[in-house]
Amino acid sequence: MDMRVREPARVAIVTGGASGIGEAIARRLHRDGHHVVVADVRGDFAGAVAASLGSDQVGRASSIEVDVASEASVRAMVARVVADHGRIDVLVNNAGIAGQSAPATDLPDGEWERVIAIDLSSVYYGCRSVIPHMIARGWGRIINIASIAGKEGNPNAVPYSAAKAGVIGLTKAIAKEVATTGVLVNAVAPAVIQTPILDQVSEAHRQYMVARIPMGRTGGPGEVASLVAWLASDECSFSTGAVFDISGGRATY
């Protein structure tokens, strides 16, 4: 009989985990043995994804409803996960929206604030909430989902481009603050990934983005999830404050 004590599964929160890239990340981390907390503003959808993952010898899953645009909601999520599981090892700040596709001068009042709140402020709230807990345990991995738009700026997507540029700057700054604590903070910058978020943009805007990808295709959510899985692992040990492109050759720096 094997009498060795098994190390408890690492606990990973994936925001926006009910669909698209977030769901793919949740499924990959679950496959890698994490207890995955699927967090989403659509609590019923998050619950359905967690239920589909189930509980087995590979990994476990649960769900929680969260409004990432609210710092109070994010703090409550973190407190609940710590209370339920005793630890948070990985945070994937993935939740986001594309926003409306239109020139900046044509966007409705409030659109800037809406996109910045969901795509940028949420990342700050998540990092701010989990870092003290991770530092206390001496280990942590935070992966922020940025975008190639944050590097190059996409026309007709000014709030989104600005928010994702902010995610990149935020990642680099926070990573330097915690570089000696065992907590690594990195970002992933995808180009166009084939997910339901594409339904939020115009066909012309989608064609513009795909046309700029040298591989001539969109990426798959599973391809992003594979990169995130490495960033969440022990194998990632000397990278922090970095931006990992997954853009089919679009990124040039």
ROGUVEX-255758 format. One line per field, with one value per residue (C-alpha): residue in one letter; residue number from 1; chain; x, z, y. Coordinates in nm, 2 decimals, padded with zeros to 4 digits. Each point is the difference from the previous one (the first is absolute). Example, Ala and Ser with C-alpha at 12.3 -4.5 7.8 and 13.67 -1.06 7.14 Angstrom:
type = A_S
seq = 1_2
mol = A_A
x = 01.23_00.14
z = 00.78_-00.07
y = -00.45_00.34
END
This chain:
type = M_D_M_R_V_R_E_P_A_R_V_A_I_V_T_G_G_A_S_G_I_G_E_A_I_A_R_R_L_H_R_D_G_H_H_V_V_V_A_D_V_R_G_D_F_A_G_A_V_A_A_S_L_G_S_D_Q_V_G_R_A_S_S_I_E_V_D_V_A_S_E_A_S_V_R_A_M_V_A_R_V_V_A_D_H_G_R_I_D_V_L_V_N_N_A_G_I_A_G_Q_S_A_P_A_T_D_L_P_D_G_E_W_E_R_V_I_A_I_D_L_S_S_V_Y_Y_G_C_R_S_V_I_P_H_M_I_A_R_G_W_G_R_I_I_N_I_A_S_I_A_G_K_E_G_N_P_N_A_V_P_Y_S_A_A_K_A_G_V_I_G_L_T_K_A_I_A_K_E_V_A_T_T_G_V_L_V_N_A_V_A_P_A_V_I_Q_T_P_I_L_D_Q_V_S_E_A_H_R_Q_Y_M_V_A_R_I_P_M_G_R_T_G_G_P_G_E_V_A_S_L_V_A_W_L_A_S_D_E_C_S_F_S_T_G_A_V_F_D_I_S_G_G_R_A_T_Y
seq = 1_2_3_4_5_6_7_8_9_10_11_12_13_14_15_16_17_18_19_20_21_22_23_24_25_26_27_28_29_30_31_32_33_34_35_36_37_38_39_40_41_42_43_44_45_46_47_48_49_50_51_52_53_54_55_56_57_58_59_60_61_62_63_64_65_66_67_68_69_70_71_72_73_74_75_76_77_78_79_80_81_82_83_84_85_86_87_88_89_90_91_92_93_94_95_96_97_98_99_100_101_102_103_104_105_106_107_108_109_110_111_112_113_114_115_116_117_118_119_120_121_122_123_124_125_126_127_128_129_130_131_132_133_134_135_136_137_138_139_140_141_142_143_144_145_146_147_148_149_150_151_152_153_154_155_156_157_158_159_160_161_162_163_164_165_166_167_168_169_170_171_172_173_174_175_176_177_178_179_180_181_182_183_184_185_186_187_188_189_190_191_192_193_194_195_196_197_198_199_200_201_202_203_204_205_206_207_208_209_210_211_212_213_214_215_216_217_218_219_220_221_222_223_224_225_226_227_228_229_230_231_232_233_234_235_236_237_238_239_240_241_242_243_244_245_246_247_248_249_250_251_252_253
mol = A_A_A_A_A_A_A_A_A_A_A_A_A_A_A_A_A_A_A_A_A_A_A_A_A_A_A_A_A_A_A_A_A_A_A_A_A_A_A_A_A_A_A_A_A_A_A_A_A_A_A_A_A_A_A_A_A_A_A_A_A_A_A_A_A_A_A_A_A_A_A_A_A_A_A_A_A_A_A_A_A_A_A_A_A_A_A_A_A_A_A_A_A_A_A_A_A_A_A_A_A_A_A_A_A_A_A_A_A_A_A_A_A_A_A_A_A_A_A_A_A_A_A_A_A_A_A_A_A_A_A_A_A_A_A_A_A_A_A_A_A_A_A_A_A_A_A_A_A_A_A_A_A_A_A_A_A_A_A_A_A_A_A_A_A_A_A_A_A_A_A_A_A_A_A_A_A_A_A_A_A_A_A_A_A_A_A_A_A_A_A_A_A_A_A_A_A_A_A_A_A_A_A_A_A_A_A_A_A_A_A_A_A_A_A_A_A_A_A_A_A_A_A_A_A_A_A_A_A_A_A_A_A_A_A_A_A_A_A_A_A_A_A_A_A_A_A_A_A_A_A_A_A
x = 00.00_00.13_00.02_00.13_-00.19_-00.13_00.05_-00.34_-00.09_00.10_-00.30_-00.04_-00.27_-00.08_-00.22_-00.22_00.03_-00.35_00.08_00.27_00.36_-00.09_-00.18_00.29_00.24_-00.22_-00.02_00.38_00.09_-00.25_00.16_00.34_-00.13_-00.11_-00.32_-00.15_-00.24_-00.20_-00.09_-00.24_-00.27_-00.23_-00.01_-00.22_00.24_00.30_-00.18_-00.07_00.37_00.11_-00.26_00.12_00.36_-00.12_00.22_00.24_00.36_00.13_-00.15_-00.30_-00.22_-00.24_-00.15_-00.07_-00.19_00.20_-00.03_00.36_-00.09_-00.07_00.30_-00.23_-00.13_00.36_00.11_-00.30_00.09_00.36_-00.12_-00.25_00.26_00.25_-00.27_-00.11_00.34_00.26_00.21_00.02_00.30_-00.10_-00.21_-00.08_-00.14_-00.18_-00.35_-00.05_-00.22_00.08_-00.22_-00.17_00.18_-00.01_00.22_00.07_-00.21_-00.30_00.00_-00.29_00.05_00.11_00.16_00.35_-00.07_-00.17_00.29_00.27_-00.18_-00.04_00.32_00.25_-00.12_-00.11_00.36_00.12_-00.27_00.10_00.37_-00.05_-00.23_00.21_00.36_00.01_-00.13_00.25_00.29_-00.09_00.03_00.32_-00.14_-00.24_-00.07_-00.20_-00.08_-00.17_-00.16_00.09_-00.02_00.21_-00.23_00.17_00.33_-00.11_-00.33_-00.30_-00.20_-00.37_00.10_00.15_-00.13_00.10_00.34_00.06_-00.12_00.23_00.30_-00.08_00.00_00.35_00.13_-00.17_00.15_00.35_-00.03_-00.15_00.24_00.29_-00.16_-00.02_00.29_00.18_-00.31_-00.06_-00.29_00.04_-00.22_-00.01_-00.23_-00.12_-00.07_-00.22_-00.09_-00.35_-00.12_-00.31_-00.23_-00.35_00.16_00.03_-00.38_00.05_00.19_-00.09_00.09_00.21_00.20_00.04_00.13_00.24_00.15_00.03_00.16_00.29_00.09_00.28_-00.13_-00.33_-00.23_-00.15_00.15_-00.17_-00.09_00.19_00.32_-00.03_-00.08_00.32_00.21_-00.19_00.05_00.38_-00.01_-00.20_00.25_00.33_00.17_-00.05_00.26_00.20_-00.26_-00.19_-00.13_00.01_-00.25_-00.03_-00.14_-00.23_-00.08_00.07_00.30_-00.18_00.21_00.33_00.13
z = 00.00_-00.09_00.33_-00.14_00.07_-00.32_-00.03_-00.03_-00.35_-00.09_-00.03_-00.31_-00.06_-00.36_-00.05_-00.30_00.02_-00.13_-00.37_-00.26_00.10_00.37_-00.03_-00.20_00.27_00.27_-00.18_-00.05_00.36_00.12_-00.22_00.14_00.35_00.14_00.20_-00.24_00.12_-00.30_00.06_-00.21_00.02_-00.14_00.30_-00.16_-00.30_00.23_00.20_-00.32_-00.10_00.34_00.00_-00.34_00.14_00.30_00.27_-00.08_00.07_-00.24_00.13_00.17_-00.09_00.16_-00.10_00.13_-00.13_-00.01_-00.16_-00.08_-00.06_00.38_00.24_00.28_-00.20_-00.09_00.36_00.11_-00.26_00.12_00.37_-00.09_-00.19_00.29_00.25_-00.21_-00.11_00.23_-00.29_-00.33_-00.21_-00.35_-00.12_-00.36_-00.07_-00.32_00.02_-00.26_-00.27_-00.35_00.03_-00.30_-00.34_-00.09_-00.03_00.34_-00.09_-00.08_00.32_00.24_00.34_00.26_-00.25_00.10_00.37_-00.06_-00.19_00.23_00.31_-00.14_-00.19_00.21_00.35_00.05_-00.05_00.26_00.24_-00.04_00.04_00.30_00.17_-00.04_00.02_00.39_00.03_-00.26_00.17_00.33_-00.15_-00.19_-00.34_-00.26_-00.37_-00.15_-00.37_-00.15_-00.34_-00.20_-00.38_-00.31_-00.01_00.31_-00.19_-00.34_00.06_-00.21_-00.17_00.09_00.33_00.20_00.35_-00.05_-00.13_00.28_00.26_-00.13_-00.02_00.37_00.08_-00.15_00.20_00.32_-00.04_-00.04_00.30_00.25_-00.11_00.11_00.33_00.09_-00.19_00.30_00.18_-00.20_-00.18_-00.38_-00.20_-00.38_-00.29_-00.31_-00.31_-00.25_-00.35_-00.12_00.17_-00.12_00.30_00.05_00.08_-00.38_-00.02_00.18_-00.29_-00.35_-00.29_-00.15_00.32_00.02_-00.36_00.08_00.29_-00.18_-00.30_00.21_00.12_-00.21_00.06_-00.16_00.27_00.34_00.30_00.20_00.37_00.08_-00.14_00.24_00.29_-00.07_00.04_00.32_00.14_-00.02_00.15_00.29_00.06_00.19_-00.33_-00.04_00.25_-00.15_-00.19_00.16_-00.13_-00.35_-00.28_-00.20_-00.35_-00.15_-00.32_-00.31_-00.08_00.03_00.29_-00.10_00.34
y = 00.00_00.35_00.19_00.32_00.31_00.16_00.37_00.18_00.10_00.35_00.23_00.21_00.28_00.07_00.31_00.00_-00.37_-00.08_00.02_00.07_00.02_-00.01_-00.33_-00.15_00.11_-00.14_-00.33_-00.02_00.09_-00.26_-00.25_00.09_-00.08_00.34_00.06_00.25_00.27_00.11_00.37_00.19_00.27_-00.27_-00.22_-00.27_-00.03_-00.02_-00.27_-00.20_00.01_-00.11_-00.28_-00.12_-00.02_-00.19_-00.15_-00.28_-00.11_00.26_00.32_00.15_00.29_00.25_00.33_00.34_00.30_00.33_00.34_00.08_00.37_00.02_00.00_-00.11_-00.30_-00.10_00.03_-00.21_-00.27_-00.02_-00.02_-00.27_-00.22_00.03_-00.09_-00.30_-00.13_00.16_00.12_00.18_-00.10_00.12_00.30_00.03_00.35_-00.09_00.16_00.27_00.15_00.13_00.30_00.17_00.03_00.36_00.31_00.16_00.30_-00.21_-00.21_00.05_00.17_-00.25_-00.25_00.10_-00.04_-00.33_-00.16_00.14_-00.13_-00.35_-00.04_00.20_00.09_-00.36_-00.11_00.24_-00.11_-00.37_00.06_00.23_-00.26_-00.32_00.13_00.03_-00.36_-00.13_00.19_-00.15_-00.35_00.08_-00.12_00.13_00.04_00.28_00.00_00.30_-00.03_00.30_00.03_00.09_00.31_00.12_00.01_00.13_00.17_-00.11_00.27_-00.01_-00.16_00.29_-00.09_-00.36_00.08_00.25_-00.25_-00.28_00.23_00.08_-00.37_-00.03_00.30_-00.12_-00.35_00.13_00.24_-00.25_-00.27_00.22_00.07_-00.37_-00.14_-00.14_-00.15_-00.31_00.16_00.03_00.23_-00.03_00.09_-00.17_00.20_-00.19_00.11_-00.10_-00.31_-00.19_00.06_00.14_00.34_00.05_00.03_00.33_00.16_00.08_-00.23_00.28_00.03_-00.37_-00.02_00.29_-00.19_-00.33_00.16_00.12_-00.35_-00.15_-00.36_00.12_-00.16_00.05_-00.17_-00.26_00.03_-00.32_00.15_00.29_-00.24_-00.20_00.31_00.10_-00.35_00.04_00.35_-00.15_-00.28_-00.05_-00.02_00.37_00.12_00.28_00.20_00.28_00.33_-00.15_00.01_-00.32_00.05_-00.26_00.18_-00.22_00.23_00.33_00.13_00.16_00.10
END
